[in-house]
Amino acid sequence: MDDAQSTAAAKSVAGVVRRTPALRRIGALAAAALVAIGVAACGSSGGGASKPFKIGLIVPLTGPVAADGIPLKDGFNLALKDINAKGGVLGKKIEVVTLDNRSDPALSTRQATKLIREDRVDYLFGTITGAEENAVGQAANSARVPFSPAIMGTPPFCSRYVWSFGETNQMLLKPLIPELIEQYGKKVALVGSDYNFPHEYHAVAKKLIAEHGGSVAAEEYAPLGTSDWQPVVAKLRRANADWVLSAVVGGDAIAFSKQAQQFGLLKKAKLTGVSFIQEYYPAIPSIADGALLVSRYSEQLPGQANADFVERYRAAYKPQGPIPGVAANAYDALHFIVKAVEAAGSADKEKVIDQMAKTQIDGIYGPGLRFSANRRFETPMDLIRISPGGKYVPLKTYERVTDDQPCG
């Protein structure tokens, strides 16, 4: 609030006091207090260097996808420790308010609203499922607060205020489908958890399967939290597919993979997809070993940045299996956001967003990491073979896999 605005506010309050006898006795104090509140509110809206940069982290730390949410938080906090140890951003340490949304979209909306209105955060970060992401994206867009997810999947909410650091469905599937049709066969079965990400993932897959001469033999879904996958496995067996592309997530991915083996699906069909990402490996090593998938992240990626990240992440969190890709995404994402804020010269939300489109970092995935014109965080992708001990060994690199889906 500038001097002219402060004077106008004081005159307005004084007018109310003069017209209200009950307030005359406390008029001066009331006027001073209300003007002070107005100055504080106006000062915070600009997001300048007068206060620390504050981030609201909304992430499922309990519930069906906590296996994904916990490493996201850990990767984010490792970057936060780095940045704050070097002085933070704009001369002050970053403040973070972390909330467990339990993978509940309605709770995510309430938490985003609280973080914006009460905690007055400058940035929102986190979420796992598309439903959570959409809920927070809606709140962020309405309040014009920037928001970044870091999980795989095409962002369900397209907005100037949403900058996703996750791999999109096209990035995951454009290299994978032709490789597996060539190596495994043309007859494919699809299975997934029953919410938006798996359906969107398979919509992209079906188009690519057709383009490369394959066919879809079956397509099955089950709600998050399903423990009995035997009926779904039976239908997939009857489809007699060469391979199964799975978008079953969270703890359900473990249950599905084990029952796919137990009930004979894997005697003939190969299994791949997001059910074999690193966070699930410790529970299904004998099933995942030997599988092929396309991934952005592996501990075996070359480069000093990844070597340093692996050493420090393992020392800090002591994971029992391979480091999940979502942790690396969150780590690079926070470094990217901080660089954009520094380039903006303040936490002013519109200035920060303008810089998000221009910023580049040298990160875990290589040099010159940036957003494309349609706001996709483009990096190399790798064809991976999962090897015993949880090694996700890169076999082939696809440089900067593009996603041509428009985002307004």
C-alpha positions, 0 to 999 in steps of 0.5 A: 500500500502506497502513501496515497492509499494509506491516507485514503484508508485513514480518511475512510476509517475516520469517516466511519468513526465520526458517523458512529458515536460508539466508536468515537472513544476508540476512533484513533486506535481503530483507525490506526489498527485497520490501516496497519492491517491494510498496509500488511495485506497490500505489502504481502500481495506484492510478494517482495523481499519484506517477508520470506518466500513461503511454499505450501506443500500438499502431499499424501503422506498417508492413504493409498498413494503414500508410497509416491507422496513420501519420496516427493516430500523427501526430494523436495525437502532435500532441495530445501535444505540445500537452498536454505543452507546457501541463504535461501531466496531473495536473502531469506530462508524459504518457509514451508507449510506441509499438509497431508491430503491423504489423497482426498480431492475435497481435502486438497481443495480445503487445504489449498484454500487455507494455505492461500488465505490464511498462510498467505503462501507464495507458491503451491507444490505437490499432490499425486493423483490427478484428482488431487492435482485438479483440485489444487489447480482449480484453487490456485488458478482462482487465486492466481497463485502458481502451483507445481505438481511433480508426478508423472501424467499429463496435468489435468488442469491447464492454466498459466498458474500451473507448471508441472515438473512430471513426465507427461503420458506422451513422454512416457509412452511415445518411446515405449509402445513401438519398442514393446510391440517390436520386442513383445508382440502386437496384442496388448491388454490395458489395466489401471486404477479407476481414476483420471490418470490411468484412463488418460494414460491408456487413451494415449497408449491406444492411439500409439498402439494403433499407429504402430500396428498393434491391437488392444485385447482387453481394458480393465480398471478397478477402484483405488484401494482394491485388494482382490484383483483376481476377477480382473486378472482372469479377464486379462488372461482370457484376452491372451495378450502378448503383454500388459500395460499397467497403470495401477498405482500406489499399494494397488500396484503391488497387489495387482502385480503379485496376483498377476503372477499368482493367478497365471497371467505372467506365464505368457504375457509380459508386464510393464508400465507405471506399476513397475516404477521404483517406489514399488520395486522393494515389494515385487523384485522377482516380478519386476526383474527383467521388465522393460519400461521407459522412465525419466529417472534412474540412479544409474543415470550418468552425470555428477548432479545425479551422483551427488543427489543419489549419495545425499538422498540415500544418506538422508532417507536410507531408502530400502529400494531404488530412489523413486523418480518423483523424488528427483522431479521434486528436487530439480523442481524446487531448484528451478522455482527458486531460480525463477524467483531470483530472476524475478527479483521478488515473489510477485506471482505474475513476475515469477510466472513470467520467469518460469517460461524463461528459466533453465537449470542444469539438473539431475537430468542434464543441462539446459532443462526448461519448459516448452512453449506448451508448458511441458518440462522436457527432459531426455527419457530412457528405455530401462531394463530392471535388473536384480537389486533394483537397478534401473539400467538405461539401455537407450536414451531418447533426447527431449521427448516432446509432448505436442498436446496444447496448453493454453 
